Amino acid sequence: MPYTVEDYKREVKEEVLASMTPEDMLSLLKRLPPEERLKRLPPKEILNVIPPEEILKELTREEVEAYLQKLSS
């Protein structure tokens, strides 16, 4: 099997990623909008960082009641 340009690019990416510090990775992640970063995380991981009480504080009473109504129907 021949060595392709795609193989080379993949190897270079892997080498670069392996050499990056956590700070380097964070600076790259910060280029993505928060919505993009969050949609890649499962809800359970988000709740491990942000307690449900903190999330609920950000919702209006109407939003919470609408969700509870949706759950009960």
OpenMM code with the backbone's topology and positions (N, CA, C; nanometers):
from openmm import Vec3, app, unit

residues = "MET PRO TYR THR VAL GLU ASP TYR LYS ARG GLU VAL LYS GLU GLU VAL LEU ALA SER MET THR PRO GLU ASP MET LEU SER LEU LEU LYS ARG LEU PRO PRO GLU GLU ARG LEU LYS ARG LEU PRO PRO LYS GLU ILE LEU ASN VAL ILE PRO PRO GLU GLU ILE LEU LYS GLU LEU THR ARG GLU GLU VAL GLU ALA TYR LEU GLN LYS LEU SER SER".split()
positions = [
    Vec3(0.0845, -0.1181, 0.0000),
    Vec3(0.0000, 0.0000, 0.0000),
    Vec3(0.0892, 0.1246, 0.0000),
    Vec3(0.0689, 0.2153, -0.0938),
    Vec3(0.1551, 0.3344, -0.1020),
    Vec3(0.1267, 0.4346, 0.0106),
    Vec3(0.2302, 0.5078, 0.0438),
    Vec3(0.2212, 0.6141, 0.1440),
    Vec3(0.1660, 0.7380, 0.0738),
    Vec3(0.0517, 0.7886, 0.1218),
    Vec3(-0.0164, 0.8988, 0.0533),
    Vec3(0.0032, 1.0313, 0.1262),
    Vec3(-0.0375, 1.1374, 0.0611),
    Vec3(-0.0357, 1.2700, 0.1220),
    Vec3(-0.1262, 1.2698, 0.2446),
    Vec3(-0.2390, 1.2005, 0.2356),
    Vec3(-0.3308, 1.1923, 0.3501),
    Vec3(-0.2636, 1.1227, 0.4679),
    Vec3(-0.1855, 1.0177, 0.4404),
    Vec3(-0.1111, 0.9491, 0.5469),
    Vec3(-0.0133, 1.0462, 0.6138),
    Vec3(0.0572, 1.1223, 0.5319),
    Vec3(0.1528, 1.2194, 0.5840),
    Vec3(0.0830, 1.3239, 0.6711),
    Vec3(-0.0285, 1.3786, 0.6211),
    Vec3(-0.1023, 1.4803, 0.6971),
    Vec3(-0.1500, 1.4245, 0.8304),
    Vec3(-0.1996, 1.3005, 0.8286),
    Vec3(-0.2476, 1.2378, 0.9522),
    Vec3(-0.1335, 1.2227, 1.0524),
    Vec3(-0.0174, 1.1775, 1.0039),
    Vec3(0.0975, 1.1598, 1.0927),
    Vec3(0.1441, 1.2928, 1.1517),
    Vec3(0.1482, 1.3962, 1.0694),
    Vec3(0.1906, 1.5282, 1.1180),
    Vec3(0.0929, 1.5776, 1.2241),
    Vec3(-0.0384, 1.5636, 1.1988),
    Vec3(-0.1388, 1.6055, 1.2977),
    Vec3(-0.1190, 1.5316, 1.4293),
    Vec3(-0.0976, 1.4000, 1.4213),
    Vec3(-0.0785, 1.3206, 1.5426),
    Vec3(0.0452, 1.3657, 1.6195),
    Vec3(0.1530, 1.3948, 1.5469),
    Vec3(0.2758, 1.4418, 1.6123),
    Vec3(0.2549, 1.5772, 1.6787),
    Vec3(0.1883, 1.6663, 1.6086),
    Vec3(0.1634, 1.7994, 1.6643),
    Vec3(0.0757, 1.7887, 1.7882),
    Vec3(-0.0326, 1.7114, 1.7794),
    Vec3(-0.1219, 1.6958, 1.8950),
    Vec3(-0.0496, 1.6332, 2.0135),
    Vec3(0.0352, 1.5342, 1.9864),
    Vec3(0.1085, 1.4674, 2.0945),
    Vec3(0.2053, 1.5627, 2.1645),
    Vec3(0.2536, 1.6625, 2.0925),
    Vec3(0.3507, 1.7546, 2.1517),
    Vec3(0.2859, 1.8746, 2.2204),
    Vec3(0.1550, 1.8903, 2.2051),
    Vec3(0.0866, 2.0065, 2.2629),
    Vec3(0.0662, 1.9918, 2.4127),
    Vec3(0.0783, 2.1039, 2.4813),
    Vec3(0.0483, 2.1068, 2.6248),
    Vec3(-0.1027, 2.1261, 2.6421),
    Vec3(-0.1549, 2.0998, 2.7606),
    Vec3(-0.2968, 2.1275, 2.7842),
    Vec3(-0.3322, 2.2742, 2.7563),
    Vec3(-0.2401, 2.3657, 2.7867),
    Vec3(-0.2659, 2.5077, 2.7609),
    Vec3(-0.2774, 2.5350, 2.6109),
    Vec3(-0.1918, 2.4688, 2.5329),
    Vec3(-0.1999, 2.4832, 2.3863),
    Vec3(-0.3358, 2.4346, 2.3358),
    Vec3(-0.3780, 2.3202, 2.3866),
    Vec3(-0.5057, 2.2638, 2.3434),
    Vec3(-0.6221, 2.3547, 2.3823),
    Vec3(-0.6159, 2.4098, 2.5039),
    Vec3(-0.7218, 2.5016, 2.5469),
    Vec3(-0.7279, 2.6252, 2.4592),
    Vec3(-0.6124, 2.6764, 2.4201),
    Vec3(-0.6139, 2.7956, 2.3363),
    Vec3(-0.6755, 2.7640, 2.1997),
    Vec3(-0.6552, 2.6444, 2.1488),
    Vec3(-0.7205, 2.6044, 2.0232),
    Vec3(-0.8710, 2.5896, 2.0426),
    Vec3(-0.9097, 2.5262, 2.1536),
    Vec3(-1.0527, 2.5069, 2.1804),
    Vec3(-1.1261, 2.6387, 2.1958),
    Vec3(-1.0587, 2.7384, 2.2494),
    Vec3(-1.1228, 2.8681, 2.2699),
    Vec3(-1.1613, 2.9355, 2.1386),
    Vec3(-1.1038, 2.8884, 2.0282),
    Vec3(-1.1395, 2.9429, 1.8974),
    Vec3(-1.2779, 2.8976, 1.8536),
    Vec3(-1.3254, 2.7876, 1.9136),
    Vec3(-1.4598, 2.7385, 1.8823),
    Vec3(-1.5614, 2.8113, 1.9690),
    Vec3(-1.6782, 2.8419, 1.9144),
    Vec3(-1.7823, 2.9022, 1.9978),
    Vec3(-1.8253, 2.8029, 2.1071),
    Vec3(-1.8695, 2.8534, 2.2225),
    Vec3(-1.9104, 2.7646, 2.3321),
    Vec3(-2.0113, 2.6590, 2.2886),
    Vec3(-2.1039, 2.6960, 2.2006),
    Vec3(-2.2051, 2.6000, 2.1564),
    Vec3(-2.1399, 2.4802, 2.0871),
    Vec3(-2.0364, 2.5071, 2.0090),
    Vec3(-1.9668, 2.3986, 1.9394),
    Vec3(-1.8937, 2.3079, 2.0372),
    Vec3(-1.8318, 2.3690, 2.1388),
    Vec3(-1.7599, 2.2884, 2.2379),
    Vec3(-1.8562, 2.2031, 2.3178),
    Vec3(-1.9682, 2.2628, 2.3596),
    Vec3(-2.0627, 2.1906, 2.4449),
    Vec3(-2.1376, 2.0794, 2.3731),
    Vec3(-2.1698, 2.0991, 2.2461),
    Vec3(-2.2498, 1.9970, 2.1793),
    Vec3(-2.1701, 1.8686, 2.1562),
    Vec3(-2.0409, 1.8735, 2.1770),
    Vec3(-1.9584, 1.7538, 2.1649),
    Vec3(-1.9482, 1.6772, 2.2967),
    Vec3(-2.0022, 1.7345, 2.4024),
    Vec3(-1.9967, 1.6691, 2.5340),
    Vec3(-2.1303, 1.6051, 2.5684),
    Vec3(-2.1258, 1.4854, 2.6252),
    Vec3(-2.2513, 1.4265, 2.6725),
    Vec3(-2.3026, 1.5050, 2.7944),
    Vec3(-2.4347, 1.5138, 2.8109),
    Vec3(-2.4904, 1.5891, 2.9242),
    Vec3(-2.4317, 1.5483, 3.0593),
    Vec3(-2.4036, 1.4199, 3.0777),
    Vec3(-2.3498, 1.3733, 3.2060),
    Vec3(-2.2152, 1.4397, 3.2361),
    Vec3(-2.1322, 1.4587, 3.1342),
    Vec3(-2.0033, 1.5248, 3.1555),
    Vec3(-2.0222, 1.6710, 3.1932),
    Vec3(-2.1199, 1.7358, 3.1321),
    Vec3(-2.1481, 1.8756, 3.1650),
    Vec3(-2.1951, 1.8847, 3.3096),
    Vec3(-2.2808, 1.7911, 3.3501),
    Vec3(-2.3315, 1.7924, 3.4878),
    Vec3(-2.2239, 1.7572, 3.5900),
    Vec3(-2.1172, 1.6923, 3.5469),
    Vec3(-2.0051, 1.6661, 3.6375),
    Vec3(-1.9290, 1.7948, 3.6688),
    Vec3(-1.9414, 1.8922, 3.5791),
    Vec3(-1.8703, 2.0191, 3.5970),
    Vec3(-1.9637, 2.1270, 3.6516),
    Vec3(-2.0857, 2.1313, 3.5976),
    Vec3(-2.1833, 2.2320, 3.6395),
    Vec3(-2.2987, 2.1600, 3.7092),
    Vec3(-2.3155, 2.1819, 3.8371),
    Vec3(-2.4233, 2.1156, 3.9087),
    Vec3(-2.5612, 2.1577, 3.8543),
    Vec3(-2.6579, 2.0662, 3.8583),
    Vec3(-2.7921, 2.0985, 3.8078),
    Vec3(-2.8502, 2.2260, 3.8700),
    Vec3(-2.8197, 2.2495, 3.9965),
    Vec3(-2.8726, 2.3687, 4.0636),
    Vec3(-2.8244, 2.4967, 3.9935),
    Vec3(-2.6990, 2.4949, 3.9489),
    Vec3(-2.6453, 2.6121, 3.8790),
    Vec3(-2.7137, 2.6310, 3.7441),
    Vec3(-2.7414, 2.5228, 3.6767),
    Vec3(-2.8101, 2.5308, 3.5476),
    Vec3(-2.9521, 2.5818, 3.5680),
    Vec3(-3.0193, 2.5288, 3.6680),
    Vec3(-3.1572, 2.5714, 3.6955),
    Vec3(-3.1655, 2.7195, 3.7303),
    Vec3(-3.0637, 2.7725, 3.7972),
    Vec3(-3.0628, 2.9155, 3.8316),
    Vec3(-3.0687, 3.0037, 3.7074),
    Vec3(-3.0186, 2.9524, 3.5967),
    Vec3(-3.0135, 3.0297, 3.4724),
    Vec3(-3.1443, 3.0251, 3.3937),
    Vec3(-3.2345, 2.9356, 3.4330),
    Vec3(-3.3625, 2.9228, 3.3632),
    Vec3(-3.4696, 3.0057, 3.4321),
    Vec3(-3.5643, 3.0511, 3.3545),
    Vec3(-3.6772, 3.1223, 3.4145),
    Vec3(-3.7730, 3.0206, 3.4752),
    Vec3(-3.8572, 3.0685, 3.5636),
    Vec3(-3.9582, 2.9820, 3.6251),
    Vec3(-4.0462, 2.9197, 3.5168),
    Vec3(-4.0795, 2.9989, 3.4150),
    Vec3(-4.1649, 2.9500, 3.3068),
    Vec3(-4.0975, 2.8368, 3.2296),
    Vec3(-3.9677, 2.8497, 3.2067),
    Vec3(-3.8946, 2.7440, 3.1359),
    Vec3(-3.8934, 2.6137, 3.2161),
    Vec3(-3.8713, 2.6260, 3.3465),
    Vec3(-3.8703, 2.5077, 3.4335),
    Vec3(-4.0091, 2.4447, 3.4365),
    Vec3(-4.1110, 2.5263, 3.4536),
    Vec3(-4.2480, 2.4740, 3.4590),
    Vec3(-4.2878, 2.4094, 3.3262),
    Vec3(-4.2486, 2.4696, 3.2152),
    Vec3(-4.2794, 2.4117, 3.0841),
    Vec3(-4.2118, 2.2760, 3.0683),
    Vec3(-4.0894, 2.2641, 3.1146),
    Vec3(-4.0174, 2.1367, 3.1055),
    Vec3(-4.0849, 2.0322, 3.1944),
    Vec3(-4.1213, 2.0725, 3.3161),
    Vec3(-4.1862, 1.9769, 3.4072),
    Vec3(-4.3221, 1.9327, 3.3501),
    Vec3(-4.3927, 2.0254, 3.2879),
    Vec3(-4.5205, 1.9917, 3.2248),
    Vec3(-4.4985, 1.8909, 3.1118),
    Vec3(-4.3948, 1.9134, 3.0345),
    Vec3(-4.3615, 1.8236, 2.9228),
    Vec3(-4.3292, 1.6835, 2.9757),
    Vec3(-4.2574, 1.6774, 3.0886),
    Vec3(-4.2235, 1.5470, 3.1475),
    Vec3(-4.3464, 1.4707, 3.1972),
    Vec3(-4.4414, 1.5451, 3.2508),
    Vec3(-4.5592, 1.4786, 3.3082),
    Vec3(-4.6620, 1.4376, 3.2042),
    Vec3(-4.6473, 1.4858, 3.0804),
    Vec3(-4.7458, 1.4466, 2.9780),
    Vec3(-4.6965, 1.3302, 2.8945),
] * unit.nanometer
topology = app.Topology()
chain = topology.addChain("A")
for resn in residues:
    res = topology.addResidue(resn, chain)
    for name in ("N", "CA", "C"):
        topology.addAtom(name, app.Element.getBySymbol(name[0]), res)
